[in-house]
Each structure stands twice: as structure tokens, then as C-alpha cells.
Amino acid sequence: MPDRDPLVTDLTGMRLATPVILAAGTAGTLDELADVLDLSKVGAIVTKSITRLAREGNETWRILETKAGMLNAIGLANIGIEAFEEHVGPRIAGVPTTVIGSVAGFSVEDFVQVAAVMDGIGAMPAVELNVSCPNVRGGTEFGGEPGLLRELVRAVRPALPHTRLIVKLSPAVVGHPGGIAEFARAAIDAGAQPAGPNQRPGADALAIGNTMPAMAIDVRTRRPRLANTTGGLSGPAIHPVAVRLVYDAHRLVCRDAGVPIIGVGGVVAWDDAAEFILAGATAVGIGTGLFADPRLPIKIARGLAKWAASHGETVGGLVGGVRLGE
Ligand SMILES: Cc1cc2nc3c(=O)[nH]c(=O)nc-3n(C[C@H](O)[C@H](O)[C@H](O)COP(=O)(O)O)c2cc1C
């Protein structure tokens, strides 16, 4: 039995109490779940994605249940970076877990500006670039083309002299000739000029992934069920897709580059999280599962600790530990 805490996780130099993270946009702007979930028992919170200007988001219906998950087209509703800096920024230091700021935008300049303000707030050790939101026009543009992604990361990196950079990729790359590996390489080896000491020329970590572009139709009215017509699918339906993407990104790019992956998609029980770990994820994000049970992250962390102990390992010792062949 390892004598170290089996859950403590090093995510690109950040020490997380557990590898279980609240995924962007599913736990409010910052700490709205604090009444129902002891935040000191989660590894980190990723904020709602913040854009340069405040956004109302799409019309309703913009969130609905499907047979094996959830379909949403929130459309990046958020308070905008100015209000975030003024009202949320001063409260971050009081949140009893690591806070990762999520950044979204519609141009390279948008991303750079929002990231720079988050760096200036000085309370978030990492920001995550949401280049993979399927619910706004242009939301997946940067995450859908490796050349654009590289250009974006190269521009954002110097705006973060004090902050680690996580890039959140789209799962909708399965049909792309280079697959997830090409996007992972573009984000990691972006050729950026490092702004701080020991910084990589690209992403320090990857999150894989976001929701899958999807649609639902009401057959009685013959109308799309979402006001936005299309949306993003999350929950158990996308989990095996995300496991495969984490497996490929880890095996083909991230393991040798020493870049950790946050596996996100359809985790609703501890063994879903364990699958991500074995596929190569260092940490695991939970989104849709929180809507059914906000205390799920604690239950999952407990399950992971027991599972690791049954293998005589820490959770970290099982990263990429899937057994192939004989
Ligand atoms: C209601 C809702 C809002 C979301 N908002 C964001 C967001 O603001 N930024 C982002 O990067 N991802 C957002 N996501 C995607 C989640 O962070 C996550 O990547 C995705 O839902 C897959 O994980 P899950 O199956 O555990 O939900 C949102 C997902 C849902 C369901």
C-alpha cells in the first residue's frame, strides 16, 4: 500500500487535493455549489467561460435531457471579464480549492484580452481556453483547425506570465485526418514566446473534451427541441468517445511531451473516472453528473481511492495504466 495520500494530484505543478475537477460552466461562475458541496474536497473548479463582453446567451429552451445525457445550447451566457474582475476576482482567494479561469472568445484578440485580465487578477494558477464551444457561431473555429489553434495559443501564451495554460479541445475531431493528435500537438508545440520562467512554448495541459455537436427534434411539432436548433451533447453518451480521445492523445503525444490531460465527458460514477485515468488522464472533469448529484465529485474521489488501493497504487500511479495485449 502506498503511504502517500492516494488522491493528491500534481497537475502541471499545481497540487490538487484530488484528481476530480468541476468542469467549466457546470458549477456556476465560481463557487455557487458551495452550499451543497464541500469545495475543499474537490481538486479544482473551472469557472464558467468568460468572454470580453457580457453575454445573455441563447434563447430558451437551451438545456434539455436526452436518453443518455444532456443537450445544451447555453451560448456562453456570462458576466463578461470586466464584471468578473471587479466582483468575482476578489472572492477567488477565499474559495477553498484551486480555481481555474475559463476563457472564451470570437477572435484571437478576445482570448488574449480576457486571458491577460485573468493573469492580472493573480488568484488563479491556470486558465483554460475554451476553443470548443459548439453553441455559438465561431465557437469551435479555433478548436476545429490545427493551424488556427496553434496561432491562438501562440498569441495567448505571452499574455500569461504568471499563469499555466490549459487548452480544452473538442471531441468533434474524430473524422479529422490527423485526429486528436494533431490538435494536441498544435496546442502543445505552438511555438509561442514564453513570458515567464520555465514556461512551455504552448499549453501546459490539455482538457479533452467539450460537448459533442448534436441535435434533437420534437416529432409532434417537427421543430428542433433547442431554440438554437443545434447544441452540444454531454453525459454518459459521450464517455466512450472521450476515453478514446484521451487514450490517443496520451499515447501519441502527451506521454512523451510530459503534458497532463484532464479527461472530461460523461463521468457519472467512479469507474468512469478510473477509465479516464487508465487511458492516460491525470485528472478528471465532471459536468453533467453534477446536475443529478452535486456531491458526486466526493463520491467519485472516494471510489478512486479504494480502486487505487486495490491495485496497491496511488491514483497517479495508474495514469495510462491500461493493459494491452497479453
Ligand atoms: C450546461 C452546460 C454548460 C457548459 N458550459 C461550458 C462553458 O462555459 N465552458 C466550457 O468550456 N465548457 C462548458 N460545458 C462543457 C463541460 O465543461 C464539459 O466539457 C462537457 O459537458 C462534457 O462533460 P460532462 O459529460 O461531464 O458534462 C458546459 C456543459 C454543460 C452541460
The ligand as an ORCA input file, in Angstrom:
! r2SCAN-3c Opt
* xyz 0 1
  C     -24.969     23.318    -19.070
  C     -23.557     23.224    -19.555
  C     -22.776     24.380    -19.656
  C     -21.446     24.309    -20.097
  N     -20.692     25.442    -20.173
  C     -19.382     25.350    -20.558
  C     -18.554     26.510    -20.573
  O     -18.950     27.616    -20.232
  N     -17.256     26.351    -20.973
  C     -16.725     25.131    -21.343
  O     -15.535     25.049    -21.671
  N     -17.499     24.018    -21.309
  C     -18.797     24.102    -20.929
  N     -19.558     22.965    -20.868
  C     -18.951     21.658    -21.209
  C     -18.491     20.904    -19.952
  O     -17.493     21.598    -19.244
  C     -17.955     19.507    -20.324
  O     -16.810     19.655    -21.122
  C     -18.969     18.663    -21.093
  O     -20.276     18.875    -20.598
  C     -18.636     17.172    -21.041
  O     -18.581     16.710    -19.704
  P     -19.859     16.007    -18.974
  O     -20.308     14.902    -19.864
  O     -19.320     15.535    -17.648
  O     -20.891     17.058    -18.828
  C     -20.898     23.036    -20.443
  C     -21.686     21.863    -20.334
  C     -22.999     21.949    -19.899
  C     -23.807     20.668    -19.798
*
